[in-house]
């Protein structure tokens, strides 16, 4: 439908990004901008937090910033 | 805006605090 969002914040989408390369919370938020998903800021934060807790990604510091990543 | 992005990142990190 024309009104549907072009990006969906799903566990599978997050998993694909984190397998590709390590990302900070800010990097992830950029991939799921509210204007693209149609979610509110609060929904985005809550859903992304739940997904990250489920995925339980590896973490590493790059340039003093914590990055999440997954291996296949 | 970037300040909203910063606020969201801070909120997300707070949500993940125990986990991180």
PDB file of all chains, atoms N, CA, C and O in Angstrom:
ATOM      1  N   UNK A   1       0.850  -1.197   0.000  1.00  0.00           N
ATOM      2  CA  UNK A   1       0.000   0.000   0.000  1.00  0.00           C
ATOM      3  C   UNK A   1       0.890   1.254   0.000  1.00  0.00           C
ATOM      4  O   UNK A   1       2.016   1.202   0.496  1.00  0.00           O
ATOM      5  N   UNK A   2       0.415   2.352  -0.536  1.00  0.00           N
ATOM      6  CA  UNK A   2       1.243   3.552  -0.638  1.00  0.00           C
ATOM      7  C   UNK A   2       1.670   4.102   0.715  1.00  0.00           C
ATOM      8  O   UNK A   2       2.726   4.725   0.831  1.00  0.00           O
ATOM      9  N   UNK A   3       0.849   3.871   1.742  1.00  0.00           N
ATOM     10  CA  UNK A   3       1.160   4.449   3.046  1.00  0.00           C
ATOM     11  C   UNK A   3       2.117   3.587   3.866  1.00  0.00           C
ATOM     12  O   UNK A   3       2.597   4.021   4.913  1.00  0.00           O
ATOM     13  N   UNK A   4       2.397   2.376   3.401  1.00  0.00           N
ATOM     14  CA  UNK A   4       3.235   1.498   4.213  1.00  0.00           C
ATOM     15  C   UNK A   4       4.672   2.004   4.257  1.00  0.00           C
ATOM     16  O   UNK A   4       5.147   2.635   3.314  1.00  0.00           O
ATOM     17  N   UNK A   5       5.346   1.725   5.344  1.00  0.00           N
ATOM     18  CA  UNK A   5       6.718   2.182   5.509  1.00  0.00           C
ATOM     19  C   UNK A   5       7.641   1.362   4.615  1.00  0.00           C
ATOM     20  O   UNK A   5       7.336   0.218   4.275  1.00  0.00           O
ATOM     21  N   UNK A   6       8.756   1.948   4.241  1.00  0.00           N
ATOM     22  CA  UNK A   6       9.672   1.230   3.360  1.00  0.00           C
ATOM     23  C   UNK A   6      10.746   0.466   4.128  1.00  0.00           C
ATOM     24  O   UNK A   6      11.497  -0.315   3.543  1.00  0.00           O
ATOM     25  N   UNK A   7      10.818   0.689   5.425  1.00  0.00           N
ATOM     26  CA  UNK A   7      11.791  -0.029   6.249  1.00  0.00           C
ATOM     27  C   UNK A   7      11.061  -0.627   7.443  1.00  0.00           C
ATOM     28  O   UNK A   7      10.231   0.038   8.063  1.00  0.00           O
ATOM     29  N   UNK A   8      11.364  -1.871   7.765  1.00  0.00           N
ATOM     30  CA  UNK A   8      10.745  -2.501   8.932  1.00  0.00           C
ATOM     31  C   UNK A   8      11.793  -2.852   9.977  1.00  0.00           C
ATOM     32  O   UNK A   8      12.837  -3.432   9.675  1.00  0.00           O
ATOM     33  N   UNK A   9      11.485  -2.487  11.201  1.00  0.00           N
ATOM     34  CA  UNK A   9      12.379  -2.803  12.312  1.00  0.00           C
ATOM     35  C   UNK A   9      12.036  -4.193  12.827  1.00  0.00           C
ATOM     36  O   UNK A   9      11.128  -4.365  13.639  1.00  0.00           O
ATOM     37  N   UNK A  10      12.779  -5.183  12.339  1.00  0.00           N
ATOM     38  CA  UNK A  10      12.542  -6.566  12.742  1.00  0.00           C
ATOM     39  C   UNK A  10      13.850  -7.196  13.213  1.00  0.00           C
ATOM     40  O   UNK A  10      14.940  -6.698  12.929  1.00  0.00           O
ATOM     41  N   UNK A  11      13.712  -8.294  13.933  1.00  0.00           N
ATOM     42  CA  UNK A  11      14.891  -9.009  14.408  1.00  0.00           C
ATOM     43  C   UNK A  11      15.765  -9.453  13.234  1.00  0.00           C
ATOM     44  O   UNK A  11      16.992  -9.385  13.297  1.00  0.00           O
ATOM     45  N   UNK A  12      15.114  -9.904  12.169  1.00  0.00           N
ATOM     46  CA  UNK A  12      15.874 -10.379  11.002  1.00  0.00           C
ATOM     47  C   UNK A  12      16.665  -9.237  10.357  1.00  0.00           C
ATOM     48  O   UNK A  12      17.809  -9.425   9.943  1.00  0.00           O
ATOM     49  N   UNK A  13      16.050  -8.056  10.274  1.00  0.00           N
ATOM     50  CA  UNK A  13      16.739  -6.904   9.676  1.00  0.00           C
ATOM     51  C   UNK A  13      17.948  -6.511  10.515  1.00  0.00           C
ATOM     52  O   UNK A  13      19.021  -6.239   9.974  1.00  0.00           O
ATOM     53  N   UNK A  14      17.777  -6.480  11.842  1.00  0.00           N
ATOM     54  CA  UNK A  14      18.888  -6.131  12.734  1.00  0.00           C
ATOM     55  C   UNK A  14      19.998  -7.182  12.616  1.00  0.00           C
ATOM     56  O   UNK A  14      21.182  -6.849  12.558  1.00  0.00           O
ATOM     57  N   UNK A  15      19.596  -8.447  12.581  1.00  0.00           N
ATOM     58  CA  UNK A  15      20.571  -9.531  12.471  1.00  0.00           C
ATOM     59  C   UNK A  15      21.420  -9.383  11.198  1.00  0.00           C
ATOM     60  O   UNK A  15      22.639  -9.554  11.219  1.00  0.00           O
ATOM     61  N   UNK A  16      20.739  -9.064  10.101  1.00  0.00           N
ATOM     62  CA  UNK A  16      21.477  -8.911   8.833  1.00  0.00           C
ATOM     63  C   UNK A  16      22.505  -7.798   8.919  1.00  0.00           C
ATOM     64  O   UNK A  16      23.632  -7.951   8.447  1.00  0.00           O
ATOM     65  N   UNK A  17      22.121  -6.673   9.523  1.00  0.00           N
ATOM     66  CA  UNK A  17      23.084  -5.568   9.645  1.00  0.00           C
ATOM     67  C   UNK A  17      24.272  -5.967  10.519  1.00  0.00           C
ATOM     68  O   UNK A  17      25.418  -5.670  10.181  1.00  0.00           O
ATOM     69  N   UNK A  18      24.005  -6.639  11.640  1.00  0.00           N
ATOM     70  CA  UNK A  18      25.083  -6.950  12.586  1.00  0.00           C
ATOM     71  C   UNK A  18      25.999  -8.065  12.095  1.00  0.00           C
ATOM     72  O   UNK A  18      27.137  -8.183  12.549  1.00  0.00           O
ATOM     73  N   UNK A  19      25.507  -8.877  11.172  1.00  0.00           N
ATOM     74  CA  UNK A  19      26.371  -9.901  10.569  1.00  0.00           C
ATOM     75  C   UNK A  19      27.309  -9.224   9.572  1.00  0.00           C
ATOM     76  O   UNK A  19      28.461  -9.627   9.413  1.00  0.00           O
ATOM     77  N   UNK A  20      26.799  -8.188   8.905  1.00  0.00           N
ATOM     78  CA  UNK A  20      27.586  -7.491   7.891  1.00  0.00           C
ATOM     79  C   UNK A  20      28.763  -6.736   8.513  1.00  0.00           C
ATOM     80  O   UNK A  20      29.894  -6.834   8.037  1.00  0.00           O
ATOM     81  N   UNK A  21      28.487  -5.980   9.584  1.00  0.00           N
ATOM     82  CA  UNK A  21      29.583  -5.236  10.221  1.00  0.00           C
ATOM     83  C   UNK A  21      29.186  -4.780  11.619  1.00  0.00           C
ATOM     84  O   UNK A  21      27.998  -4.653  11.916  1.00  0.00           O
ATOM     85  N   UNK A  22      30.184  -4.530  12.491  1.00  0.00           N
ATOM     86  CA  UNK A  22      29.900  -4.047  13.835  1.00  0.00           C
ATOM     87  C   UNK A  22      29.250  -2.665  13.779  1.00  0.00           C
ATOM     88  O   UNK A  22      29.648  -1.820  12.977  1.00  0.00           O
ATOM     89  N   UNK A  23      28.255  -2.440  14.625  1.00  0.00           N
ATOM     90  CA  UNK A  23      27.538  -1.167  14.634  1.00  0.00           C
ATOM     91  C   UNK A  23      27.292  -0.684  16.055  1.00  0.00           C
ATOM     92  O   UNK A  23      27.100  -1.475  16.979  1.00  0.00           O
ATOM     93  N   UNK A  24      27.305   0.640  16.204  1.00  0.00           N
ATOM     94  CA  UNK A  24      26.941   1.245  17.490  1.00  0.00           C
ATOM     95  C   UNK A  24      25.410   1.362  17.555  1.00  0.00           C
ATOM     96  O   UNK A  24      24.712   1.138  16.567  1.00  0.00           O
ATOM     97  N   UNK A  25      24.921   1.713  18.724  1.00  0.00           N
ATOM     98  CA  UNK A  25      23.465   1.935  18.844  1.00  0.00           C
ATOM     99  C   UNK A  25      23.034   3.035  17.870  1.00  0.00           C
ATOM    100  O   UNK A  25      21.961   2.965  17.272  1.00  0.00           O
ATOM    101  N   UNK A  26      23.873   4.030  17.726  1.00  0.00           N
ATOM    102  CA  UNK A  26      23.524   5.147  16.835  1.00  0.00           C
ATOM    103  C   UNK A  26      23.491   4.709  15.366  1.00  0.00           C
ATOM    104  O   UNK A  26      22.632   5.138  14.596  1.00  0.00           O
ATOM    105  N   UNK A  27      24.442   3.850  14.997  1.00  0.00           N
ATOM    106  CA  UNK A  27      24.443   3.308  13.624  1.00  0.00           C
ATOM    107  C   UNK A  27      23.134   2.580  13.354  1.00  0.00           C
ATOM    108  O   UNK A  27      22.522   2.753  12.301  1.00  0.00           O
ATOM    109  N   UNK A  28      22.710   1.759  14.321  1.00  0.00           N
ATOM    110  CA  UNK A  28      21.476   0.999  14.146  1.00  0.00           C
ATOM    111  C   UNK A  28      20.268   1.923  14.050  1.00  0.00           C
ATOM    112  O   UNK A  28      19.388   1.725  13.211  1.00  0.00           O
ATOM    113  N   UNK A  29      20.234   2.923  14.906  1.00  0.00           N
ATOM    114  CA  UNK A  29      19.105   3.857  14.879  1.00  0.00           C
ATOM    115  C   UNK A  29      19.019   4.574  13.533  1.00  0.00           C
ATOM    116  O   UNK A  29      17.928   4.889  13.059  1.00  0.00           O
ATOM    117  N   UNK A  30      20.177   4.829  12.921  1.00  0.00           N
ATOM    118  CA  UNK A  30      20.169   5.479  11.601  1.00  0.00           C
ATOM    119  C   UNK A  30      19.541   4.585  10.538  1.00  0.00           C
ATOM    120  O   UNK A  30      18.923   5.064   9.587  1.00  0.00           O
ATOM    121  N   UNK A  31      19.713   3.274  10.718  1.00  0.00           N
ATOM    122  CA  UNK A  31      19.138   2.334   9.746  1.00  0.00           C
ATOM    123  C   UNK A  31      17.627   2.230   9.880  1.00  0.00           C
ATOM    124  O   UNK A  31      16.934   1.846   8.938  1.00  0.00           O
ATOM    125  N   UNK A  32      17.127   2.573  11.055  1.00  0.00           N
ATOM    126  CA  UNK A  32      15.687   2.437  11.302  1.00  0.00           C
ATOM    127  C   UNK A  32      15.103   3.779  11.731  1.00  0.00           C
ATOM    128  O   UNK A  32      14.462   3.894  12.775  1.00  0.00           O
ATOM    129  N   UNK A  33      15.341   4.786  10.902  1.00  0.00           N
ATOM    130  CA  UNK A  33      14.826   6.115  11.216  1.00  0.00           C
ATOM    131  C   UNK A  33      13.305   6.115  11.254  1.00  0.00           C
ATOM    132  O   UNK A  33      12.647   5.443  10.461  1.00  0.00           O
ATOM    133  N   UNK A  34      12.763   6.881  12.190  1.00  0.00           N
ATOM    134  CA  UNK A  34      11.307   6.899  12.402  1.00  0.00           C
ATOM    135  C   UNK A  34      10.545   7.282  11.131  1.00  0.00           C
ATOM    136  O   UNK A  34       9.455   6.771  10.874  1.00  0.00           O
ATOM    137  N   UNK A  35      11.128   8.186  10.339  1.00  0.00           N
ATOM    138  CA  UNK A  35      10.429   8.595   9.118  1.00  0.00           C
ATOM    139  C   UNK A  35      10.363   7.473   8.080  1.00  0.00           C
ATOM    140  O   UNK A  35       9.532   7.503   7.173  1.00  0.00           O
ATOM    141  N   UNK A  36      11.261   6.472   8.229  1.00  0.00           N
ATOM    142  CA  UNK A  36      11.240   5.345   7.283  1.00  0.00           C
ATOM    143  C   UNK A  36      10.395   4.184   7.793  1.00  0.00           C
ATOM    144  O   UNK A  36       9.798   3.452   7.003  1.00  0.00           O
ATOM    145  N   UNK A  37      10.344   4.014   9.108  1.00  0.00           N
ATOM    146  CA  UNK A  37       9.615   2.877   9.671  1.00  0.00           C
ATOM    147  C   UNK A  37       8.182   3.220  10.054  1.00  0.00           C
ATOM    148  O   UNK A  37       7.324   2.340  10.124  1.00  0.00           O
ATOM    149  N   UNK A  38       7.925   4.503  10.302  1.00  0.00           N
ATOM    150  CA  UNK A  38       6.595   4.903  10.761  1.00  0.00           C
ATOM    151  C   UNK A  38       6.402   4.719  12.255  1.00  0.00           C
ATOM    152  O   UNK A  38       5.318   4.985  12.773  1.00  0.00           O
ATOM    153  N   UNK A  39       7.449   4.262  12.967  1.00  0.00           N
ATOM    154  CA  UNK A  39       7.359   4.096  14.421  1.00  0.00           C
ATOM    155  C   UNK A  39       7.697   5.412  15.113  1.00  0.00           C
ATOM    156  O   UNK A  39       8.343   6.281  14.527  1.00  0.00           O
ATOM    157  N   UNK A  40       7.260   5.553  16.355  1.00  0.00           N
ATOM    158  CA  UNK A  40       7.663   6.718  17.147  1.00  0.00           C
ATOM    159  C   UNK A  40       9.087   6.476  17.655  1.00  0.00           C
ATOM    160  O   UNK A  40       9.610   5.364  17.584  1.00  0.00           O
ATOM    161  N   UNK A  41       9.696   7.544  18.168  1.00  0.00           N
ATOM    162  CA  UNK A  41      11.041   7.403  18.741  1.00  0.00           C
ATOM    163  C   UNK A  41      11.032   6.399  19.886  1.00  0.00           C
ATOM    164  O   UNK A  41      11.923   5.559  20.003  1.00  0.00           O
ATOM    165  N   UNK A  42      10.002   6.503  20.732  1.00  0.00           N
ATOM    166  CA  UNK A  42       9.911   5.614  21.890  1.00  0.00           C
ATOM    167  C   UNK A  42       9.744   4.156  21.469  1.00  0.00           C
ATOM    168  O   UNK A  42      10.381   3.259  22.021  1.00  0.00           O
ATOM    169  N   UNK A  43       8.875   3.936  20.479  1.00  0.00           N
ATOM    170  CA  UNK A  43       8.682   2.568  19.975  1.00  0.00           C
ATOM    171  C   UNK A  43       9.985   2.031  19.403  1.00  0.00           C
ATOM    172  O   UNK A  43      10.341   0.875  19.631  1.00  0.00           O
ATOM    173  N   UNK A  44      10.689   2.869  18.664  1.00  0.00           N
ATOM    174  CA  UNK A  44      11.944   2.439  18.046  1.00  0.00           C
ATOM    175  C   UNK A  44      12.944   1.987  19.111  1.00  0.00           C
ATOM    176  O   UNK A  44      13.563   0.929  18.996  1.00  0.00           O
ATOM    177  N   UNK A  45      13.086   2.811  20.148  1.00  0.00           N
ATOM    178  CA  UNK A  45      14.029   2.478  21.223  1.00  0.00           C
ATOM    179  C   UNK A  45      13.610   1.178  21.920  1.00  0.00           C
ATOM    180  O   UNK A  45      14.440   0.303  22.167  1.00  0.00           O
ATOM    181  N   UNK A  46      12.317   1.061  22.232  1.00  0.00           N
ATOM    182  CA  UNK A  46      11.854  -0.135  22.943  1.00  0.00           C
ATOM    183  C   UNK A  46      12.001  -1.403  22.117  1.00  0.00           C
ATOM    184  O   UNK A  46      12.466  -2.431  22.610  1.00  0.00           O
ATOM    185  N   UNK A  47      11.599  -1.317  20.853  1.00  0.00           N
ATOM    186  CA  UNK A  47      11.664  -2.510  19.998  1.00  0.00           C
ATOM    187  C   UNK A  47      13.120  -2.912  19.757  1.00  0.00           C
ATOM    188  O   UNK A  47      13.469  -4.091  19.820  1.00  0.00           O
ATOM    189  N   UNK A  48      13.954  -1.928  19.484  1.00  0.00           N
ATOM    190  CA  UNK A  48      15.366  -2.229  19.232  1.00  0.00           C
ATOM    191  C   UNK A  48      16.039  -2.815  20.482  1.00  0.00           C
ATOM    192  O   UNK A  48      16.874  -3.714  20.379  1.00  0.00           O
ATOM    193  N   UNK A  49      15.675  -2.310  21.638  1.00  0.00           N
ATOM    194  CA  UNK A  49      16.233  -2.857  22.886  1.00  0.00           C
ATOM    195  C   UNK A  49      15.833  -4.321  23.046  1.00  0.00           C
ATOM    196  O   UNK A  49      16.667  -5.159  23.390  1.00  0.00           O
ATOM    197  N   UNK A  50      14.555  -4.633  22.797  1.00  0.00           N
ATOM    198  CA  UNK A  50      14.095  -6.020  22.922  1.00  0.00           C
ATOM    199  C   UNK A  50      14.824  -6.930  21.937  1.00  0.00           C
ATOM    200  O   UNK A  50      15.244  -8.033  22.288  1.00  0.00           O
ATOM    201  N   UNK A  51      14.968  -6.457  20.706  1.00  0.00           N
ATOM    202  CA  UNK A  51      15.641  -7.256  19.671  1.00  0.00           C
ATOM    203  C   UNK A  51      17.099  -7.515  20.061  1.00  0.00           C
ATOM    204  O   UNK A  51      17.592  -8.635  19.931  1.00  0.00           O
ATOM    205  N   UNK A  52      17.781  -6.473  20.538  1.00  0.00           N
ATOM    206  CA  UNK A  52      19.197  -6.645  20.902  1.00  0.00           C
ATOM    207  C   UNK A  52      19.350  -7.594  22.083  1.00  0.00           C
ATOM    208  O   UNK A  52      20.305  -8.368  22.145  1.00  0.00           O
ATOM    209  N   UNK A  53      18.408  -7.533  23.017  1.00  0.00           N
ATOM    210  CA  UNK A  53      18.482  -8.456  24.160  1.00  0.00           C
ATOM    211  C   UNK A  53      18.295  -9.899  23.699  1.00  0.00           C
ATOM    212  O   UNK A  53      18.935 -10.816  24.214  1.00  0.00           O
ATOM    213  N   UNK A  54      17.408 -10.085  22.720  1.00  0.00           N
ATOM    214  CA  UNK A  54      17.188 -11.439  22.202  1.00  0.00           C
ATOM    215  C   UNK A  54      18.376 -11.931  21.400  1.00  0.00           C
ATOM    216  O   UNK A  54      18.815 -13.070  21.559  1.00  0.00           O
ATOM    217  N   UNK A  55      18.897 -11.067  20.535  1.00  0.00           N
ATOM    218  CA  UNK A  55      20.009 -11.476  19.679  1.00  0.00           C
ATOM    219  C   UNK A  55      21.293 -11.690  20.484  1.00  0.00           C
ATOM    220  O   UNK A  55      22.146 -12.501  20.123  1.00  0.00           O
ATOM    221  N   UNK A  56      21.404 -10.936  21.588  1.00  0.00           N
ATOM    222  CA  UNK A  56      22.590 -11.026  22.442  1.00  0.00           C
ATOM    223  C   UNK A  56      23.886 -11.006  21.628  1.00  0.00           C
ATOM    224  O   UNK A  56      24.675 -11.949  21.686  1.00  0.00           O
ATOM    225  N   UNK A  57      24.102  -9.930  20.872  1.00  0.00           N
ATOM    226  CA  UNK A  57      25.270  -9.868  19.991  1.00  0.00           C
ATOM    227  C   UNK A  57      26.583  -9.772  20.750  1.00  0.00           C
ATOM    228  O   UNK A  57      26.610  -9.404  21.924  1.00  0.00           O
ATOM    229  N   UNK A  58      27.669 -10.107  20.067  1.00  0.00           N
ATOM    230  CA  UNK A  58      29.003  -9.876  20.615  1.00  0.00           C
ATOM    231  C   UNK A  58      29.232  -8.377  20.665  1.00  0.00           C
ATOM    232  O   UNK A  58      28.594  -7.614  19.939  1.00  0.00           O
ATOM    233  N   UNK A  59      30.143  -7.964  21.526  1.00  0.00           N
ATOM    234  CA  UNK A  59      30.453  -6.534  21.630  1.00  0.00           C
ATOM    235  C   UNK A  59      31.950  -6.327  21.504  1.00  0.00           C
ATOM    236  O   UNK A  59      32.738  -7.162  21.948  1.00  0.00           O
ATOM    237  N   UNK A  60      32.338  -5.229  20.907  1.00  0.00           N
ATOM    238  CA  UNK A  60      33.749  -4.848  20.928  1.00  0.00           C
ATOM    239  C   UNK A  60      33.869  -3.333  20.817  1.00  0.00           C
ATOM    240  O   UNK A  60      33.002  -2.666  20.253  1.00  0.00           O
ATOM    241  N   UNK A  61      34.953  -2.808  21.360  1.00  0.00           N
ATOM    242  CA  UNK A  61      35.191  -1.376  21.290  1.00  0.00           C
ATOM    243  C   UNK A  61      36.020  -1.044  20.068  1.00  0.00           C
ATOM    244  O   UNK A  61      37.094  -1.608  19.856  1.00  0.00           O
ATOM    245  N   UNK A  62      35.515  -0.131  19.274  1.00  0.00           N
ATOM    246  CA  UNK A  62      36.241   0.385  18.128  1.00  0.00           C
ATOM    247  C   UNK A  62      36.255   1.895  18.293  1.00  0.00           C
ATOM    248  O   UNK A  62      35.205   2.521  18.436  1.00  0.00           O
ATOM    249  N   UNK A  63      37.461   2.484  18.271  1.00  0.00           N
ATOM    250  CA  UNK A  63      37.579   3.937  18.488  1.00  0.00           C
ATOM    251  C   UNK A  63      36.847   4.385  19.754  1.00  0.00           C
ATOM    252  O   UNK A  63      36.170   5.413  19.769  1.00  0.00           O
ATOM    253  N   UNK A  64      36.997   3.588  20.816  1.00  0.00           N
ATOM    254  CA  UNK A  64      36.384   3.928  22.101  1.00  0.00           C
ATOM    255  C   UNK A  64      34.861   3.878  22.096  1.00  0.00           C
ATOM    256  O   UNK A  64      34.220   4.355  23.033  1.00  0.00           O
ATOM    257  N   UNK A  65      34.279   3.303  21.049  1.00  0.00           N
ATOM    258  CA  UNK A  65      32.814   3.187  21.024  1.00  0.00           C
ATOM    259  C   UNK A  65      32.417   1.727  20.980  1.00  0.00           C
ATOM    260  O   UNK A  65      33.003   0.928  20.249  1.00  0.00           O
ATOM    261  N   UNK A  66      31.413   1.392  21.772  1.00  0.00           N
ATOM    262  CA  UNK A  66      30.954   0.025  21.837  1.00  0.00           C
ATOM    263  C   UNK A  66      30.175  -0.327  20.574  1.00  0.00           C
ATOM    264  O   UNK A  66      29.228   0.364  20.196  1.00  0.00           O
ATOM    265  N   UNK A  67      30.588  -1.406  19.935  1.00  0.00           N
ATOM    266  CA  UNK A  67      29.919  -1.885  18.722  1.00  0.00           C
ATOM    267  C   UNK A  67      29.367  -3.288  18.967  1.00  0.00           C
ATOM    268  O   UNK A  67      29.982  -4.103  19.655  1.00  0.00           O
ATOM    269  N   UNK A  68      28.210  -3.546  18.397  1.00  0.00           N
ATOM    270  CA  UNK A  68      27.617  -4.889  18.421  1.00  0.00           C
ATOM    271  C   UNK A  68      27.907  -5.583  17.106  1.00  0.00           C
ATOM    272  O   UNK A  68      27.967  -4.939  16.058  1.00  0.00           O
ATOM    273  N   UNK A  69      28.089  -6.893  17.155  1.00  0.00           N
ATOM    274  CA  UNK A  69      28.196  -7.642  15.905  1.00  0.00           C
ATOM    275  C   UNK A  69      27.781  -9.091  16.129  1.00  0.00           C
ATOM    276  O   UNK A  69      27.762  -9.586  17.256  1.00  0.00           O
ATOM    277  N   UNK A  70      27.456  -9.746  15.042  1.00  0.00           N
ATOM    278  CA  UNK A  70      27.070 -11.160  15.085  1.00  0.00           C
ATOM    279  C   UNK A  70      27.898 -11.926  14.074  1.00  0.00           C
ATOM    280  O   UNK A  70      28.298 -11.380  13.045  1.00  0.00           O
ATOM    281  N   UNK A  71      28.152 -13.179  14.364  1.00  0.00           N
ATOM    282  CA  UNK A  71      28.797 -14.034  13.380  1.00  0.00           C
ATOM    283  C   UNK A  71      27.783 -15.070  12.943  1.00  0.00           C
ATOM    284  O   UNK A  71      26.880 -15.429  13.700  1.00  0.00           O
ATOM    285  N   UNK A  72      27.933 -15.549  11.722  1.00  0.00           N
ATOM    286  CA  UNK A  72      26.947 -16.492  11.187  1.00  0.00           C
ATOM    287  C   UNK A  72      27.112 -17.874  11.752  1.00  0.00           C
ATOM    288  O   UNK A  72      26.357 -18.780  11.399  1.00  0.00           O
TER     289      UNK A  72
ATOM    290  N   UNK B   1      16.683  15.183  13.547  1.00  0.00           N
ATOM    291  CA  UNK B   1      17.881  15.974  13.832  1.00  0.00           C
ATOM    292  C   UNK B   1      18.906  15.117  14.554  1.00  0.00           C
ATOM    293  O   UNK B   1      18.576  14.053  15.077  1.00  0.00           O
ATOM    294  N   UNK B   2      20.134  15.573  14.583  1.00  0.00           N
ATOM    295  CA  UNK B   2      21.164  14.759  15.221  1.00  0.00           C
ATOM    296  C   UNK B   2      20.971  14.735  16.732  1.00  0.00           C
ATOM    297  O   UNK B   2      21.324  13.748  17.378  1.00  0.00           O
ATOM    298  N   UNK B   3      20.410  15.815  17.316  1.00  0.00           N
ATOM    299  CA  UNK B   3      20.201  15.793  18.758  1.00  0.00           C
ATOM    300  C   UNK B   3      19.134  14.767  19.132  1.00  0.00           C
ATOM    301  O   UNK B   3      19.228  14.122  20.177  1.00  0.00           O
ATOM    302  N   UNK B   4      18.116  14.614  18.277  1.00  0.00           N
ATOM    303  CA  UNK B   4      17.120  13.573  18.547  1.00  0.00           C
ATOM    304  C   UNK B   4      17.770  12.190  18.446  1.00  0.00           C
ATOM    305  O   UNK B   4      17.481  11.299  19.244  1.00  0.00           O
ATOM    306  N   UNK B   5      18.641  12.025  17.466  1.00  0.00           N
ATOM    307  CA  UNK B   5      19.353  10.748  17.324  1.00  0.00           C
ATOM    308  C   UNK B   5      20.196  10.471  18.567  1.00  0.00           C
ATOM    309  O   UNK B   5      20.270   9.338  19.042  1.00  0.00           O
ATOM    310  N   UNK B   6      20.824  11.513  19.081  1.00  0.00           N
ATOM    311  CA  UNK B   6      21.631  11.353  20.297  1.00  0.00           C
ATOM    312  C   UNK B   6      20.757  10.939  21.480  1.00  0.00           C
ATOM    313  O   UNK B   6      21.130  10.077  22.275  1.00  0.00           O
ATOM    314  N   UNK B   7      19.590  11.570  21.578  1.00  0.00           N
ATOM    315  CA  UNK B   7      18.680  11.234  22.682  1.00  0.00           C
ATOM    316  C   UNK B   7      18.188   9.796  22.571  1.00  0.00           C
ATOM    317  O   UNK B   7      18.084   9.078  23.565  1.00  0.00           O
ATOM    318  N   UNK B   8      17.889   9.392  21.340  1.00  0.00           N
ATOM    319  CA  UNK B   8      17.423   8.009  21.150  1.00  0.00           C
ATOM    320  C   UNK B   8      18.529   7.012  21.467  1.00  0.00           C
ATOM    321  O   UNK B   8      18.281   5.975  22.082  1.00  0.00           O
ATOM    322  N   UNK B   9      19.742   7.329  21.047  1.00  0.00           N
ATOM    323  CA  UNK B   9      20.866   6.433  21.340  1.00  0.00           C
ATOM    324  C   UNK B   9      21.080   6.327  22.848  1.00  0.00           C
ATOM    325  O   UNK B   9      21.341   5.245  23.374  1.00  0.00           O
ATOM    326  N   UNK B  10      20.966   7.465  23.536  1.00  0.00           N
ATOM    327  CA  UNK B  10      21.132   7.458  24.990  1.00  0.00           C
ATOM    328  C   UNK B  10      20.027   6.640  25.664  1.00  0.00           C
ATOM    329  O   UNK B  10      20.280   5.898  26.613  1.00  0.00           O
ATOM    330  N   UNK B  11      18.803   6.786  25.162  1.00  0.00           N
ATOM    331  CA  UNK B  11      17.680   6.027  25.725  1.00  0.00           C
ATOM    332  C   UNK B  11      17.860   4.533  25.478  1.00  0.00           C
ATOM    333  O   UNK B  11      17.588   3.712  26.354  1.00  0.00           O
ATOM    334  N   UNK B  12      18.315   4.194  24.293  1.00  0.00           N
ATOM    335  CA  UNK B  12      18.532   2.783  23.961  1.00  0.00           C
ATOM    336  C   UNK B  12      19.643   2.194  24.832  1.00  0.00           C
ATOM    337  O   UNK B  12      19.525   1.076  25.333  1.00  0.00           O
ATOM    338  N   UNK B  13      20.715   2.955  25.004  1.00  0.00           N
ATOM    339  CA  UNK B  13      21.809   2.458  25.842  1.00  0.00           C
ATOM    340  C   UNK B  13      21.369   2.306  27.292  1.00  0.00           C
ATOM    341  O   UNK B  13      21.812   1.395  27.991  1.00  0.00           O
ATOM    342  N   UNK B  14      20.488   3.210  27.742  1.00  0.00           N
ATOM    343  CA  UNK B  14      19.952   3.092  29.098  1.00  0.00           C
ATOM    344  C   UNK B  14      19.108   1.824  29.231  1.00  0.00           C
ATOM    345  O   UNK B  14      19.183   1.122  30.240  1.00  0.00           O
ATOM    346  N   UNK B  15      18.303   1.537  28.199  1.00  0.00           N
ATOM    347  CA  UNK B  15      17.481   0.318  28.191  1.00  0.00           C
ATOM    348  C   UNK B  15      18.359  -0.930  28.267  1.00  0.00           C
ATOM    349  O   UNK B  15      18.004  -1.933  28.887  1.00  0.00           O
ATOM    350  N   UNK B  16      19.507  -0.833  27.620  1.00  0.00           N
ATOM    351  CA  UNK B  16      20.399  -1.997  27.529  1.00  0.00           C
ATOM    352  C   UNK B  16      21.426  -2.025  28.649  1.00  0.00           C
ATOM    353  O   UNK B  16      22.321  -2.870  28.656  1.00  0.00           O
ATOM    354  N   UNK B  17      21.299  -1.118  29.579  1.00  0.00           N
ATOM    355  CA  UNK B  17      22.341  -0.930  30.581  1.00  0.00           C
ATOM    356  C   UNK B  17      22.776  -2.210  31.290  1.00  0.00           C
ATOM    357  O   UNK B  17      23.968  -2.499  31.390  1.00  0.00           O
ATOM    358  N   UNK B  18      21.818  -2.956  31.773  1.00  0.00           N
ATOM    359  CA  UNK B  18      22.154  -4.196  32.482  1.00  0.00           C
ATOM    360  C   UNK B  18      22.831  -5.185  31.551  1.00  0.00           C
ATOM    361  O   UNK B  18      23.797  -5.866  31.894  1.00  0.00           O
ATOM    362  N   UNK B  19      22.272  -5.221  30.361  1.00  0.00           N
ATOM    363  CA  UNK B  19      22.735  -6.161  29.355  1.00  0.00           C
ATOM    364  C   UNK B  19      24.151  -5.832  28.891  1.00  0.00           C
ATOM    365  O   UNK B  19      24.964  -6.730  28.674  1.00  0.00           O
ATOM    366  N   UNK B  20      24.442  -4.528  28.738  1.00  0.00           N
ATOM    367  CA  UNK B  20      25.746  -4.105  28.265  1.00  0.00           C
ATOM    368  C   UNK B  20      26.744  -4.122  29.421  1.00  0.00           C
ATOM    369  O   UNK B  20      27.915  -3.795  29.231  1.00  0.00           O
TER     370      UNK B  20
END
